[in-house]
Every structure is written in C-alpha cells, then in structure tokens.
Amino acid sequence: MKLLDLAIDQYAVKDLNTMLAAEIIDEGAIGYPIVMTVLAACDLLGHLGGAPKHREVQRYFDTHMKSVNPLYSEVAKIAQNQVRNGIAHQYLAKYGITIFRAHPEVHLHVNGGGAKAQLYLDCEPLAQDFIKSYREHARPALVTSEVARKKAVALFDGFAKAHQEVVALPSDFPRLPPHWPGPEWDNSETPLLISPTASGTLQGGTATELPSTLTATA
C-alpha cells in the first residue's frame, strides 16, 4: 500500500530513527516529538484498521503494540487520552504521565500510588516497540485488508477536497518560480511522489535539496 510506504516507512520510521540517533542536550531530549511521531503513526494505522473516531491510538495499542508487550493493551486508553491528546493539543502529557528518555528500565512502570501515581514511559523503547509492531504485525495485516484500502481512498479524497483551501489562496500570495517541481495527485489511493529533478527531489512534504537557482535574500 503506497500510503504505508509514504507516511510510515518513508516519513515516520525514518524520522524516528533520526531522532533516536540525535544527541541528548540537557532538557532538549526531543522526547515529546518522538512520542508524538509514534502516536500520530498509530493514529493513522488505527484508522486504517477500522478504529472508531477518537479511538485510533487505543485500537492500535490494543491490536498491535500488545503483540510486542502485553502491557501496552493495559495503557491503550491512557495512550489515546492522556498522552496523545495532551501532547497534540497542549504539548503537555496530561497529569499522571511522565516521559523519559534513555531510562528504559522505567518504561511501562507506575511510580507511587493514589493521587501521586505516575505512569512512566520512555520514548526510546516506545519508538522501537512501535517500529517492531508495525513491521511484524500491522503492516502485514493492513496491506491485504480491503477495509484499509477503502479507508486510504477516503482519506485522500478528503485531502483533495481540503486542497481547495490552498487553491483559493490569492494570486498575490508568494509563489515559487515556474521550474519548481509540482505535485501530481492520484486520488485512487495516494499522492504520487513529485518527479525528481536535477536540482532536487520533493517527496510529499519533504524537500531533500533546494534547487540551486533559489537563493536566500536578506
């Protein structure tokens, strides 16, 4: 499925690998970006798997993450509501969640009890477990799923409709030179990758290299 190739294999997994390899600098451990990348990917995969709206991450944890570690099923609802929703909307995990990095020994453990109970999550094993769950469980199931195929088609139909807001931007909005590569859409499943050029390639939302003819101006 092209959607999985693009959104998960090319973007999410590669982004996670880059962030996991990054140096930890004081509080700038990029823990939240790692966690949010995992949960955004779980959101998409849960949707493709037929999850009800606002239960996509919960479904993915209950269905695929638990195949790596059964404890993920026990925190599936927490992952949806306290972790995913908190970071996505306020950039703060909700009360009762503490995110660590480089402390795998505390991952999926509770510290304290009662009003002081904290669920500890370490972003590194979380990301590694997600990648394992995707490659060994979710992807093989979804690539042969007719439900997932139909959901992918509907998803990109929605993208195409939302694209009209970009089309409607005024003609005096800043524009790139005509030689810049433009997108082609295949609404049957996924946007095609933008064709490579001698000066660079755009792939979905990622530019691997800026055309040399474009220069920054003060």
C-alpha positions as CSV (number, residue, x, y, z in Angstrom):
1,M,0.0,0.0,0.0
2,K,1.5,3.3,-1.1
3,L,0.1,5.2,1.8
4,L,2.1,3.0,4.2
5,D,5.2,3.3,2.1
6,L,5.0,7.1,2.2
7,A,3.6,8.0,5.6
8,I,5.0,5.3,7.8
9,D,8.1,3.7,6.1
10,Q,9.4,6.9,4.5
11,Y,8.4,9.5,7.0
12,A,7.5,8.2,10.5
13,V,10.1,5.4,10.8
14,K,12.9,7.3,9.2
15,D,12.1,10.4,11.3
16,L,12.1,8.2,14.4
17,N,15.4,6.7,13.5
18,T,16.9,10.2,13.0
19,M,15.6,11.4,16.3
20,L,16.7,8.3,18.2
21,A,20.2,8.9,16.9
22,A,20.3,12.5,17.9
23,E,22.4,13.7,20.8
24,I,20.5,14.5,24.1
25,I,21.2,18.1,25.1
26,D,20.0,18.9,28.6
27,E,16.2,19.1,28.6
28,G,16.2,19.2,24.8
29,A,15.9,15.4,24.6
30,I,13.1,15.6,21.9
31,G,11.1,13.1,23.9
32,Y,7.7,14.6,23.1
33,P,8.5,14.8,19.3
34,I,9.4,11.1,19.4
35,V,6.3,10.1,21.3
36,M,4.1,12.2,19.1
37,T,5.6,10.7,16.0
38,V,4.8,7.3,17.3
39,L,1.2,8.2,18.3
40,A,0.5,10.1,15.0
41,A,1.6,6.9,13.2
42,C,-0.6,4.8,15.5
43,D,-3.5,7.2,14.8
44,L,-3.2,6.6,11.0
45,L,-2.7,2.9,11.4
46,G,-5.6,2.5,13.8
47,H,-7.8,4.4,11.4
48,L,-6.9,2.2,8.5
49,G,-7.6,-0.8,10.8
50,G,-11.2,0.4,11.3
51,A,-11.0,2.0,14.7
52,P,-13.9,4.3,15.8
53,K,-13.2,8.0,15.6
54,H,-11.1,9.3,18.6
55,R,-10.1,5.7,19.4
56,E,-7.4,5.1,16.8
57,V,-4.4,5.1,19.0
58,Q,-6.2,3.0,21.6
59,R,-7.1,0.4,18.9
60,Y,-3.5,0.2,17.6
61,F,-2.2,-0.3,21.1
62,D,-4.8,-3.0,21.8
63,T,-4.3,-4.7,18.5
64,H,-0.6,-4.4,17.5
65,M,1.5,-2.8,20.3
66,K,0.3,-5.5,22.7
67,S,1.9,-8.1,20.4
68,V,5.3,-6.7,21.3
69,N,4.4,-6.2,25.0
70,P,1.1,-7.1,26.6
71,L,1.3,-4.1,28.9
72,Y,0.5,-1.8,26.0
73,S,-3.0,-3.1,26.0
74,E,-3.5,-2.1,29.6
75,V,-2.4,1.5,28.9
76,A,-4.2,1.8,25.5
77,K,-6.9,4.2,26.6
78,I,-4.3,6.3,28.5
79,A,-2.1,6.5,25.4
80,Q,-5.1,7.9,23.5
81,N,-6.4,10.3,26.0
82,Q,-3.7,11.4,28.4
83,V,-0.6,11.1,26.1
84,R,-1.7,11.6,22.5
85,N,-4.4,14.2,23.2
86,G,-2.4,16.1,25.8
87,I,0.8,16.4,23.7
88,A,-1.1,17.1,20.4
89,H,-3.3,19.8,21.9
90,Q,-1.3,21.4,24.7
91,Y,2.2,19.9,24.1
92,L,2.0,18.5,27.6
93,A,1.2,15.0,28.6
94,K,-1.8,15.1,31.0
95,Y,-1.3,14.7,34.7
96,G,-0.2,11.2,35.7
97,I,2.2,10.7,32.8
98,T,6.0,11.2,32.8
99,I,8.0,10.9,29.7
100,F,11.7,9.8,29.9
101,R,14.5,9.3,27.5
102,A,17.4,6.9,28.0
103,H,15.8,5.2,31.0
104,P,14.3,2.1,29.5
105,E,14.2,0.4,32.9
106,V,11.3,2.6,34.0
107,H,9.3,2.2,30.8
108,L,5.7,1.0,31.4
109,H,6.1,1.2,35.2
110,V,4.0,3.1,37.7
111,N,5.6,5.1,40.4
112,G,3.7,5.9,43.6
113,G,0.1,5.3,44.3
114,G,-3.3,7.1,44.7
115,A,-3.2,10.8,43.8
116,K,0.5,10.6,43.3
117,A,0.6,7.7,40.8
118,Q,2.6,8.4,37.7
119,L,2.9,6.2,34.6
120,Y,6.5,6.3,33.3
121,L,7.1,6.0,29.6
122,D,10.5,6.1,27.9
123,C,10.3,7.4,24.4
124,E,13.2,5.1,23.1
125,P,11.7,1.7,23.8
126,L,8.3,3.1,22.8
127,A,9.6,4.0,19.4
128,Q,11.5,0.8,19.0
129,D,8.4,-1.2,20.0
130,F,6.2,0.7,17.6
131,I,8.6,0.0,14.7
132,K,8.6,-3.7,15.6
133,S,4.9,-3.8,15.9
134,Y,4.4,-2.1,12.5
135,R,6.9,-4.2,10.6
136,E,5.9,-7.6,12.1
137,H,2.2,-7.2,12.8
138,A,0.4,-4.1,11.5
139,R,1.8,-3.7,8.0
140,P,1.4,-7.4,7.0
141,A,-2.3,-7.2,8.2
142,L,-3.1,-3.9,6.5
143,V,-1.5,-4.4,3.1
144,T,-4.1,-7.2,2.4
145,S,-7.0,-5.5,4.1
146,E,-9.9,-4.3,1.9
147,V,-11.1,-2.1,4.8
148,A,-7.7,-0.4,4.9
149,R,-7.7,0.1,1.2
150,K,-11.1,1.8,1.3
151,K,-10.1,3.9,4.2
152,A,-7.0,5.1,2.4
153,V,-9.0,6.1,-0.7
154,A,-11.5,8.0,1.5
155,L,-8.6,9.7,3.3
156,F,-7.1,11.1,0.2
157,D,-10.5,12.1,-1.2
158,G,-10.7,14.2,1.9
159,F,-7.2,15.6,1.3
160,A,-8.2,16.5,-2.2
161,K,-11.2,18.4,-1.0
162,A,-9.2,20.2,1.7
163,H,-6.7,21.1,-1.0
164,Q,-9.2,23.6,-2.4
165,E,-8.2,25.9,0.5
166,V,-4.7,26.1,-0.9
167,V,-6.0,26.6,-4.4
168,A,-8.1,29.5,-3.1
169,L,-5.1,31.5,-1.8
170,P,-4.9,34.9,-3.5
171,S,-2.9,35.3,-6.7
172,D,-0.5,37.7,-5.0
173,F,0.4,35.1,-2.4
174,P,4.2,34.4,-2.7
175,R,4.9,31.9,-5.4
176,L,7.9,29.8,-6.3
177,P,9.5,30.1,-9.8
178,P,7.8,28.0,-12.6
179,H,10.6,25.5,-12.8
180,W,10.0,24.2,-9.3
181,P,8.5,20.6,-9.5
182,G,4.8,20.4,-8.9
183,P,2.7,17.6,-7.4
184,E,0.5,15.1,-9.2
185,W,-2.4,13.6,-7.4
186,D,-3.8,10.0,-7.7
187,N,-7.0,10.1,-5.7
188,S,-7.4,6.3,-6.0
189,E,-5.0,6.0,-3.1
190,T,-2.2,8.4,-2.6
191,P,-0.4,11.4,-3.9
192,L,2.3,10.4,-6.3
193,L,5.9,11.4,-5.3
194,I,6.9,14.5,-7.1
195,S,9.2,13.8,-10.0
196,P,12.9,14.1,-9.3
197,T,14.8,17.0,-11.0
198,A,18.5,17.6,-11.5
199,S,18.4,20.1,-8.6
200,G,16.5,18.2,-6.0
201,T,13.5,16.0,-5.2
202,L,10.4,16.7,-3.3
203,Q,8.7,13.7,-1.8
204,G,5.3,14.5,-0.4
205,G,6.1,17.2,2.2
206,T,9.8,16.8,2.3
207,A,12.4,18.6,0.3
208,T,15.7,16.6,0.1
209,E,17.5,19.5,-1.5
210,L,16.6,23.1,-2.6
211,P,17.1,23.9,-6.2
212,S,20.4,25.7,-6.6
213,T,18.8,28.5,-8.5
214,L,16.9,29.6,-5.4
215,T,19.0,31.8,-3.1
216,A,18.1,33.3,0.2
217,T,17.8,37.1,0.2
218,A,18.1,39.4,3.2
